Amino acid sequence: MPYSRMIFLICTVAMLSGCSYTTYVQPYPRQKQNLTYMGGRPILESAKDNVVIVKLVESPLSGKLAFYVAVANLSTESFDLSLDNIGASSRGQRVKIWSKSDIINKINRDAAWAAAAIAFSSAVDTYNASQPSTAYTTGQYHMYGPDIHAYGYSYGYVKTYNPAEVALAKEAIQRRTSDQLQQVASYTANVQMSVQDVITRDTINPGEYRGGLLIIDKPSGLNRQQAGLTLTIVTPTDVHNFDFFLYNR
């Protein structure tokens, strides 16, 4: 496949991911690295024995950073691309890279907690709707007689139960709960679909390229200050480091 077509495919696939994020990421190309842009998003290219391209993309997971990484094998031997030969660091500390199984587990766990919270809220609302409504009443009284003239105030609570109103309230709660659960299911399915391209393990034969989505944590302390980030991709014959500057507004 022509090299120019490889770049086009990488950029096209990378733009398929998408949730908004608030962290700003500025690439800083090293010597002999090439920085280009497509659709406003930076692409770093490192050409040594092999070629590695890294493109910043929108993360499908809230609070994470995402990059599309592609490696072209220009050697005469096949080698694998996997998370085992990719690293991320900031201030000398490792930054967590999320595997596909880690991401799927997190998505399912978050969905389970969300569904449990919705069910609990629905149960509480249904119980409250089933209770008799309470009204506070006040009044005055006067007493007259041959030998008495008195007056005062009375107050109290009156409870009423309207089956029709309760039924309507329960129906509304059920509709709202169903809508909320559907939203959770739809969101979960969309995120699961968007992370199908996360890097697993692929063999790259000579003259071919492979790529995938790389999702990592934001460096610790980023909310308080700026941070640097370095991605490292290792092939059997060379090492490619990509530097980024991160900040929040």
Order of alpha helices (4+ residues) and beta strands (2+ residues): alpha-beta-beta-beta-beta-beta-beta-beta-beta-beta-alpha-beta-beta-alpha-beta-beta-beta-beta
